[in-house]
Amino acid sequence: MPLFEKKKDPKEQVREWKHSLRSEQRKMDRQIASIQREENKVKLSLKDAAKKNQVDVCKILAKEVVQSRKAVNKLYASKAQINSVMMSMDQQLSMLRMSGALSKSTDVMKAMNGLLRIPEIQATMRDLSKEMTKAGIIEELVEDTFESMEDDDLDELADQEIDKILFEVTKGQLGGAGEVGTTLPQDEVVDDQEDDELRERLTKLTH
């Protein structure tokens, strides 16, 4: 190992950081697509359970839908934070051309602090934050921020949220409309056709 480590070119380093961040965004896109495919499967199961008047099963499945949507929203929020970091990287390149050096950024530090709390990208963000600290863009982050921070409220989802999903998926049979009807609405035949088409699409996606 050399006594003195060769210092990276700042421009090249920023490009590498942006490449890593874009790679994480692509991973998030794949995660979002996967979660949404699973959500569609759960919604089909929920509709089937509603037709059988299995209210307890419907509530469990509705809770799964709520959780999946929260996960998707969280990933979209993380993607927005990554965009914020990449925009700051572009600003760093502009300042680099004028001053010849990278400068400290509170915006980058704030965004990286938030991204370090996302389990799916935590390892990459930890490595990037160490490199950015060494480059002088951010200050060293406290070790506590490296710990995974899950939403404690996932196990205590509000009944109102679950009711909304029940009402939405069952088209008023459950949720805000109250008890499951003993007969299906007249347009249920059309819904069955839509469900069959959705099942076909899911089958193609998973094979």
N, C-alpha and C positions, 0 to 999 in steps of 0.2 A: 504494500500500500504506500503511495507517495506521501512524503512528509507534508507537502502542501497540496491540498485538493484544488484542482483547477476550478476557478469560478465560472459559473455558467453565464452565457451571454443573456442579458435581461430580456431582449426581444424573443429569443428562442425559448426562454423559460416561460414567458407569458403565453406564447403559442402552445406550448406543451400543456399548461394549465387549462387553456380554453379547450384543447382537444380532449382532455380528461373529463372536463365538465360536460361537453357535448356527448361524450360516450355514456355518462351517467344519465343524461336526459333520455337517450335512446333506450337504455335499460328500463327507465321509468315508463316510457311509452309502452314497452312490451308488458310490463307489470299491469299497467292500467287496462290494456286489452285483455289480458288473462283474467283479471278480476271481473271485468264486465261480462266476459263469456260465462264465468261461473255464476254471476248474478242472474243472467238469463235462464240458466238451468234451474236455479232456485225459484225464480218467478214461475216457471212452468210447473214445478212441484207444488208451489203455493196454490196455483189455480186448480190443480188436480185435487189438492186437499180441501179447498173451499167447496168444490162440487160434491165432496163426500161429507161435508159439514164437520170436518175435523178442525175445530176451532183452535185447540191447543197447538196442533201441528202448524197451523197457519201463523200463529203468533211467533213460534220459534223461527220459522222460515222468514217471516217479516223482519225479525231482529237481525238475521243474517244479511238481508238486503241493506238494512240501515248501516250495518258494520262495513259492508263492502263499499257503500257510497262514501262513508267517512274516510275509508282508506284511499279511495280514488281522489277525493278532495284534498287529502293530505299530500298525495303525490303531485297533484297539480300545483299546490302551494309551494312545494319543494322545487318544482321546475321553474316557477316564477322567481324564487330566490336565486337559483342558479343563473337565470337570465340576468338578474341584477348584478351578480358577481362578474359575469362575462362583459356586461356593459362597462363596469368599473375597470376591467382589464383593458378594454379599448381606450378608456381615458388614460390609463397608465401608459399605454403605448404612445399616445399623443404627447403626454408630459415627458416621456422618455426622450422623444425627438428634440424637445426644447431644452430640458435640463440635463439629459444624459444619465439620469438615474431614476429608479422607481421611488415612489413616495408613499408614505403611510396613508391608509384609507380607513376611516371609521365605518364607512358603508360596507366595505368588504369584510371587515372584522365582524360587524353585526350579522351579515348574511351567513358567513362561515360558522359563526356561533350557533345559529339556528340549524344549519345543515348538519352540524355534528351530532344533533339530537335525533336524526332520522336513521333508524337501524339499518335500513336497506343500503345506505350509501356512507355509513359512518366511517368505514375503514379508509375509503378513498379520500373523504373529506379530512380525515385526521392527517394523512400523508401530505395532502395539499396545504393544510394549515401550517404544518411544520416547515414546509418549503417557503411559504409566504412569510412566515415569521423570520426565517433566516435571511430572506431577501429584504426585510424591513418594511413590508407592506402592512402587516398587522403585528400586534403585540402577542406574546405567548398566551395562549388561552389556558384558563384554569382547568386542571385535570378533571374536575367535577363535570365539566360540560361534555366530556367524552362519554359519559354514561348514557345508556339508552333511556329515553323518557317516553313511556307509552301513555296513552290517554287512559286515565283511571276510570273515566266515565263510561267506557265501552260496556262494562258489565252492569251499568245502571242506566241503560238507555231509557229516555222518557217514553211513557206510554203514548204520548201524543205523536211522537215520531213513528212509532210502530203502527199506530192507527192510520196515519197518513199513507203508509206503504200498503197496508191492508186494503184501504179504500181505493187506492190507485190501481193495484194489481188485480183486485177482484171486481173492479168497476162498480163499487158501492155495495157489494154483498156483505163485506165486513168493514171494520174500522169505523169511520164516521157515520156509516149508515146503520150501525148496530149489529143485530144478530144476522147470521147467515140465512139467506132465504131458502125456503123449502123447494122453490122452483127457480130455474135459471132464467135470466132475462131473454127476451125474444132474439136479441142479436148474439146470443151465445153460440149459435151455429157458426156465425161468421168468425167469432173469436176462436172456435175450435180449428177452423181452417187456418187462421193466423198462427195458432200454436203449432200446428203441423208443419207449416212453412218454417217457423223458427226452429223446430226440432231438426228439420232437414239441414238448415244452415249450420246449426251447432254440430251435427254429425260430420259434415264436410270439414269443419274447422278442426275437429279433434282427431281426424284420420289422415 
